[in-house]
């Protein structure tokens, strides 16, 4: 287990110590008991977020470890969920993440009350672009189909409308190939959707789809295929559909190039994946700190008790160490 995971486990256990011990698992105080998983969410927003995930006729699946303090889904929801109705702050986050001018956020969907929201979760698209959905109808968001942890939409100064599929990582790292028992199914489903002109990856590198059956490349490739097909379908009027990868800067183990056929292409997984694409502008990797710290600082300067920003700094100690320092970071395609 790498040092970053051990550090985050200790810090999250310290945070969870504020809760009644009856709400926590006795042998792992960084986990709540399953029935108390709402404690894993920002209390100012937890009720609304749980309600949103239980959306009538189109529910969103919580991940298996929703009661785990190191859950990347929970981390994603804590950072982005409160911004569903705060597009001005969300626009600042996108500016920090992507650089250049501030974007105009565009609603991505509606909440159960019919109100526009500017970020949504476990996004699978409007159609079965990758041949994964059940024959009976629409797939469940977040279960058994390629999905992005979150999705946002924004309009650039030139009027271009972009949908960004966000993949979020917290403490994950990888090293082993995915379970080979499903490889023939994967090859049959994705081989004709992976490489240009039918998919987003370059055909001139001598790769086969099975060369990508190592995380994080397998997940990134599927999400990039989804974005590719959403863009060509002009889904929801989007001119561009991109994948944005957001992870904790301290989790350097996540950057390991795990796939043997890709190791000659570079030392950083996200640089390597970027180099595989026919349209590299459709993939962007950044850190949680780079994307969010400038906006967190701004929110706290305006209101030291801002319920979104104050909770993040208190909950995620890796932010708190630098949340009130001036930012000297620059934004680039990779970090």
C-alpha positions in Angstrom: 0.0 0.0 0.0 1.6 3.3 -1.0 2.3 6.2 1.3 -0.4 8.4 -0.1 -3.1 5.8 0.7 -1.8 5.3 4.2 -1.8 9.1 4.8 -5.3 9.5 3.5 -6.6 6.6 5.5 -5.1 8.1 8.7 -6.5 11.6 7.9 -9.9 10.3 7.0 -10.0 8.2 10.2 -9.2 11.3 12.2 -12.0 13.2 10.4 -14.5 10.3 11.1 -13.6 10.4 14.8 -16.1 13.2 15.2 -18.9 10.8 14.6 -20.6 8.6 17.1 -18.6 5.3 17.3 -21.9 3.4 16.8 -22.0 4.8 13.3 -18.6 3.5 12.3 -17.3 0.0 11.7 -15.3 -1.0 14.8 -12.3 -2.4 12.9 -12.0 0.3 10.3 -12.9 3.8 11.6 -12.6 5.3 8.1 -15.8 3.4 7.2 -19.3 4.1 8.4 -21.7 1.3 8.8 -23.6 0.9 5.5 -26.8 2.4 6.9 -24.9 5.5 7.9 -23.2 6.2 4.6 -24.7 9.7 4.5 -22.1 10.7 7.0 -19.6 10.3 4.2 -21.1 13.3 2.4 -21.1 17.0 3.1 -23.9 17.4 5.7 -25.1 20.7 4.1 -25.9 18.8 0.9 -26.2 15.1 1.8 -30.0 15.0 1.8 -30.3 16.6 -1.6 -27.5 14.4 -3.0 -29.0 11.2 -1.8 -32.4 12.3 -3.1 -30.8 13.1 -6.5 -29.2 9.7 -6.8 -32.6 8.1 -6.2 -34.0 10.0 -9.2 -37.4 8.4 -10.2 -37.2 6.2 -13.3 -33.5 7.0 -13.8 -31.6 6.2 -10.5 -27.9 6.6 -10.2 -26.0 3.7 -8.7 -23.9 4.4 -5.6 -20.6 2.4 -5.7 -20.2 -0.6 -3.5 -18.0 1.2 -1.1 -20.1 4.3 -0.6 -19.5 4.1 3.1 -15.7 4.2 2.7 -13.9 7.5 3.4 -11.5 6.9 0.5 -14.2 6.3 -2.1 -13.4 8.2 -5.2 -17.1 8.5 -6.1 -17.8 10.0 -2.7 -14.8 12.4 -3.1 -16.1 13.4 -6.6 -19.6 14.0 -5.2 -18.3 16.1 -2.3 -16.4 18.3 -4.6 -18.9 18.6 -7.5 -22.3 17.8 -6.0 -22.7 21.2 -4.2 -21.9 23.0 -7.5 -25.0 21.5 -9.3 -26.7 24.8 -8.5 -23.7 27.0 -8.3 -22.7 27.5 -12.0 -20.5 30.6 -11.3 -18.2 28.6 -9.0 -18.3 25.6 -11.4 -17.2 27.9 -14.2 -14.2 29.1 -12.2 -13.3 25.4 -11.5 -13.4 24.7 -15.3 -11.2 27.8 -15.9 -8.6 26.6 -13.5 -8.8 23.0 -14.8 -8.6 23.9 -18.5 -7.0 27.3 -18.6 -7.8 30.3 -20.8 -11.0 32.2 -20.5 -13.9 31.5 -18.1 -16.5 29.3 -19.6 -20.3 29.8 -19.5 -21.8 26.8 -17.9 -24.8 25.2 -19.6 -27.3 22.9 -17.8 -26.5 19.2 -18.2 -29.8 17.9 -16.9 -32.5 18.6 -14.3 -33.1 17.6 -10.7 -36.2 15.7 -9.6 -37.9 19.1 -9.0 -37.4 20.1 -12.6 -34.7 22.6 -11.8 -31.7 22.9 -14.1 -28.4 21.4 -12.8 -25.0 22.1 -14.1 -23.2 18.9 -13.1 -24.6 15.3 -13.0 -23.1 12.0 -12.1 -22.5 8.5 -13.6 -23.1 9.8 -17.1 -23.7 7.1 -19.7 -25.0 9.2 -22.6 -28.4 9.3 -24.2 -27.9 6.2 -26.4 -26.2 2.8 -26.3 -23.1 4.1 -28.1 -20.9 1.1 -27.1 -23.3 -1.8 -27.4 -23.4 -2.3 -23.6 -27.0 -1.7 -22.6 -29.5 -4.5 -21.8 -31.8 -5.5 -24.7 -34.8 -4.4 -22.6 -33.8 -0.8 -22.5 -31.6 1.9 -20.9 -28.7 1.0 -18.7 -28.5 1.9 -15.0 -26.2 4.9 -14.5 -23.1 3.7 -12.8 -23.7 -0.1 -13.2 -22.6 -2.5 -16.0 -22.0 0.1 -18.7 -19.3 2.7 -19.4 -20.0 5.8 -17.4 -18.2 9.0 -16.4 -18.1 9.9 -12.8 -19.6 13.3 -13.7 -20.5 15.4 -16.6 -20.6 19.1 -17.2 -21.3 21.3 -20.2 -20.0 24.7 -21.1 -19.9 27.2 -23.9 -16.6 28.9 -24.9 -16.3 32.5 -26.0 -16.6 31.5 -29.6 -19.9 29.8 -28.9 -18.6 26.2 -29.1 -20.5 23.9 -26.8 -18.5 21.2 -25.0 -19.6 18.3 -22.9 -16.9 17.2 -20.5 -17.0 13.6 -19.2 -15.1 13.7 -15.8 -13.2 10.7 -14.5 -12.3 11.1 -10.8 -9.6 9.3 -8.9 -8.6 9.7 -5.3 -6.3 6.9 -3.9 -6.5 4.3 -6.7 -3.4 2.8 -8.2 -3.1 -0.2 -10.6 -0.6 -2.8 -11.6 -2.3 -6.0 -12.7 -4.2 -6.7 -16.0 -8.0 -6.8 -15.7 -9.6 -10.2 -15.3 -8.9 -12.1 -18.5 -12.0 -14.2 -18.3 -14.0 -11.5 -20.1 -11.4 -10.7 -22.7 -13.2 -12.3 -25.6 -16.4 -10.4 -24.8 -14.4 -7.2 -24.5 -12.6 -7.8 -27.8 -15.9 -8.5 -29.5 -17.6 -5.4 -28.1 -14.8 -2.8 -28.4 -12.3 -3.9 -31.1 -14.2 -2.1 -33.9 -14.8 1.0 -31.9 -11.3 1.7 -30.6 -9.2 2.8 -33.5 -9.7 5.6 -36.1 -11.7 6.0 -38.3 -14.2 4.2 -36.1 -12.8 5.3 -32.7 -10.5 7.8 -31.0 -7.2 6.0 -30.9 -4.4 6.2 -33.5 -4.2 3.2 -35.8 -0.5 3.7 -36.6 1.0 2.4 -33.4 0.5 -1.3 -34.0 -1.8 -1.7 -31.0 -4.7 -4.0 -30.5 -7.6 -3.4 -28.2 -6.4 -6.1 -25.8 -3.2 -4.1 -25.3 -5.3 -1.7 -23.3 -6.7 -4.3 -20.9 -4.8 -2.8 -18.0 -6.2 -0.1 -15.8 -6.3 2.9 -16.0 -6.0 2.5 -19.8 -9.0 0.2 -20.2 -11.3 2.6 -18.5 -9.9 5.7 -20.2 -10.2 4.0 -23.6 -13.9 3.2 -23.1 -14.7 6.7 -21.9 -12.8 8.1 -24.8 -14.8 5.8 -27.1 -18.0 7.1 -25.5 -17.0 10.7 -25.9 -16.0 10.0 -29.6 -19.4 8.6 -30.4 -21.3 11.2 -28.4 -19.6 13.9 -30.3 -20.3 12.4 -33.7 -24.0 12.0 -32.7 -23.9 15.7 -31.7 -25.6 14.5 -28.5 -27.5 17.4 -26.8 -26.2 19.7 -29.4 -22.5 19.4 -28.3 -19.9 20.5 -30.8 -17.1 18.7 -28.8 -17.1 15.9 -26.2 -14.0 15.5 -24.1 -12.7 13.4 -21.2 -11.3 15.2 -18.2 -9.3 13.2 -15.8 -9.1 14.6 -12.2 -7.0 13.0 -9.5 -5.1 13.9 -6.3 -1.7 15.3 -7.0 -0.1 13.3 -4.2 -1.2 10.0 -5.7 1.8 9.5 -7.9 1.4 5.8 -8.0 -1.7 6.3 -10.2 0.6 7.5 -13.0 2.4 4.2 -13.5 2.3 2.9 -17.1 0.8 -0.5 -16.4 0.2 -1.8 -19.9 3.4 -3.5 -21.2 2.8 -2.5 -24.8 2.6 1.1 -23.8 5.6 1.4 -21.6 7.9 2.4 -24.4 5.8 5.4 -25.1 6.5 7.3 -21.8 6.7 7.2 -18.1 3.4 8.9 -17.2 0.1 7.0 -17.8 -1.8 10.2 -18.7 0.9 11.6 -21.0 0.9 8.2 -22.7 -2.8 8.0 -23.1 -2.9 11.6 -24.5 -0.3 10.5 -27.1 -2.6 7.7 -28.3 -5.4 9.9 -29.5 -6.2 11.1 -33.0 -7.5 14.3 -31.4 -5.4 14.9 -28.3 -7.5 18.0 -27.4 -10.3 15.7 -26.4 -8.4 14.5 -23.3 -7.2 16.6 -20.5 -5.7 15.5 -17.1 -5.3 17.7 -14.1 -5.1 17.5 -10.4 -7.9 18.1 -7.8 -5.7 20.9 -6.3 -5.1 22.6 -9.6 -8.7 22.5 -10.6 -10.3 23.4 -7.3 -7.9 25.3 -5.0 -8.2 28.7 -6.7 -12.0 28.6 -6.5 -12.0 27.3 -2.9 -9.7 30.2 -1.9 -12.0 32.6 -3.6 -15.1 31.2 -1.9 -13.5 31.3 1.5 -12.3 34.8 1.0 -15.9 35.9 0.3 -17.3 33.8 3.1 -15.1 31.9 5.6 -18.0 29.6 6.4 -18.9 28.8 2.8 -20.5 25.3 3.3 -18.9 23.8 0.2 -15.4 25.2 0.5 -15.0 25.0 4.3 -16.1 21.4 4.3 -13.6 20.4 1.6 -10.7 22.0 3.4 -11.7 20.4 6.7 -12.4 17.0 5.2 -9.6 16.6 2.7 -6.5 17.6 4.6 -4.3 17.5 1.5 -6.2 20.7 0.4 -6.2 22.3 3.8 -2.4 22.5 3.9 -2.4 24.9 1.0 -6.0 26.2 0.7 -5.2 29.7 2.0 -1.8 30.1 0.2 -1.6 32.1 -3.1 -1.7 29.9 -6.2 1.4 29.8 -8.4 0.2 26.7 -10.4 -0.1 26.9 -14.2 -2.6 24.9 -16.2 -1.4 22.6 -18.9 -2.6 19.5 -20.7 -0.8 17.2 -18.3 0.6 17.6 -14.8 
